[in-house]
Amino acid sequence: MYAIIKMGGNQYKVSIGQILDVDRVSDKEDSTIKIPAIMVVDGEKILLAKDAEKILVSAQVVRHLKGDKIDVMRFRHKVRHRRHIGFRASLTQLKIVSISDSKVSSAVLKEPKTVKKTKKSTSTSKK
């Protein structure tokens, strides 16, 4: 079972027990946050859109950290122009605890849709 969640403008594919780094979340360490799912897949069953919003993904804040440093160097030859810019992202490490689907009935879960190919009928009429 896995779910697709949206945090900070990014979408992540998560499963239970997974640890992922996301943009900084204001919650304290060892606290639990609940994130609504965009899509949930459980074997052959798929939940989308409004049905998936009922499912919440529980995640525990493991720690806050900083990402790798990104260095941007600009140099113009013959002019003696040099410019250095550095950036280091603030991140939060989350551990996915559960994907709750207890309130959703099995009637809401749907089979994946298959596209049926239809043959175009060509009729030729003579005038």
C-alpha positions as CSV (number, residue, x, y, z in Angstrom):
1,M,0.0,0.0,0.0
2,Y,1.3,3.4,-0.9
3,A,-0.1,7.0,-1.1
4,I,0.8,10.2,-2.9
5,I,0.8,13.3,-0.6
6,K,1.4,16.9,-1.4
7,M,3.6,19.1,0.9
8,G,5.2,22.4,0.2
9,G,4.3,22.4,-3.5
10,N,5.9,18.9,-4.0
11,Q,4.3,15.5,-4.3
12,Y,5.8,12.5,-2.6
13,K,5.1,8.8,-3.0
14,V,5.1,7.3,0.6
15,S,4.6,4.0,2.2
16,I,4.6,2.9,5.8
17,G,8.0,3.0,7.5
18,Q,9.6,5.3,4.9
19,I,11.8,8.2,5.9
20,L,11.8,11.3,3.7
21,D,13.1,14.8,3.7
22,V,10.7,17.6,3.0
23,D,10.8,21.4,3.2
24,R,10.8,22.7,6.8
25,V,7.7,22.0,8.8
26,S,7.0,24.2,11.9
27,D,6.1,21.3,14.2
28,K,8.5,20.2,16.9
29,E,10.5,17.0,16.9
30,D,8.7,13.7,17.9
31,S,5.3,15.3,17.1
32,T,2.9,13.6,14.8
33,I,1.3,15.4,11.8
34,K,-1.5,14.3,9.6
35,I,-1.4,14.9,5.8
36,P,-4.4,14.3,3.4
37,A,-3.6,11.9,0.6
38,I,-4.1,12.8,-3.1
39,M,-4.0,9.2,-4.3
40,V,-4.0,5.8,-2.5
41,V,-3.1,2.5,-4.1
42,D,-3.7,-0.8,-2.3
43,G,-2.9,-3.7,-4.5
44,E,-5.5,-3.6,-7.3
45,K,-7.6,-0.9,-5.7
46,I,-7.1,2.8,-6.4
47,L,-8.6,5.8,-4.6
48,L,-8.5,9.2,-6.3
49,A,-9.5,12.8,-5.7
50,K,-12.4,13.3,-3.2
51,D,-12.3,9.7,-2.1
52,A,-8.6,9.9,-1.3
53,E,-9.0,13.1,0.8
54,K,-10.7,11.0,3.5
55,I,-7.5,9.1,4.0
56,L,-4.9,10.7,6.2
57,V,-1.2,9.8,6.3
58,S,0.3,10.1,9.8
59,A,4.0,11.2,9.9
60,Q,6.3,11.6,12.8
61,V,8.8,14.5,12.8
62,V,12.2,12.8,13.3
63,R,14.5,15.9,13.2
64,H,15.2,19.2,11.5
65,L,18.3,19.4,9.4
66,K,20.0,21.4,6.6
67,G,20.4,20.2,3.1
68,D,23.6,20.1,1.0
69,K,25.2,23.4,0.1
70,I,24.6,24.7,-3.4
71,D,27.4,27.0,-4.7
72,V,26.8,29.3,-7.6
73,M,29.9,31.0,-9.0
74,R,29.8,33.7,-11.7
75,F,32.9,34.8,-13.4
76,R,33.5,37.3,-16.3
77,H,36.9,37.1,-17.8
78,K,38.9,40.2,-18.7
79,V,36.7,42.4,-16.4
80,R,37.9,40.9,-13.0
81,H,34.3,40.3,-12.0
82,R,33.6,37.4,-9.6
83,R,30.4,36.6,-7.7
84,H,29.7,33.8,-5.2
85,I,26.3,32.9,-4.0
86,G,25.6,29.9,-1.6
87,F,22.4,28.3,-0.5
88,R,21.5,25.7,2.0
89,A,17.9,24.5,2.3
90,S,16.2,24.0,5.7
91,L,14.6,20.5,5.7
92,T,12.6,18.3,8.0
93,Q,12.9,14.5,8.2
94,L,9.6,12.7,8.4
95,K,8.9,9.0,9.2
96,I,5.6,7.7,7.8
97,V,3.8,5.9,10.6
98,S,0.5,4.9,9.1
99,I,-1.9,5.4,6.2
100,S,-5.4,5.3,7.8
101,D,-8.2,4.0,5.7
102,S,-10.6,2.8,8.5
103,K,-13.4,5.3,7.7
104,V,-13.5,4.4,4.0
105,S,-15.8,1.6,3.0
106,S,-14.7,-1.0,0.5
107,A,-17.4,0.2,-1.9
108,V,-15.5,3.4,-2.4
109,L,-12.4,1.6,-3.5
110,K,-12.3,1.2,-7.2
111,E,-10.7,-1.1,-9.7
112,P,-8.3,0.6,-12.1
113,K,-10.0,1.9,-15.1
114,T,-9.1,0.3,-18.4
115,V,-9.4,2.0,-21.7
116,K,-11.4,0.0,-24.3
117,K,-10.4,0.4,-27.9
118,T,-13.3,0.7,-30.2
119,K,-13.2,0.2,-33.9
120,K,-14.3,3.0,-36.0
121,S,-16.9,2.0,-38.5
122,T,-16.4,3.3,-41.9
123,S,-19.4,3.5,-44.1
124,T,-19.2,4.4,-47.7
125,S,-22.3,5.6,-49.4
126,K,-22.5,6.1,-53.1
127,K,-24.7,8.8,-54.5
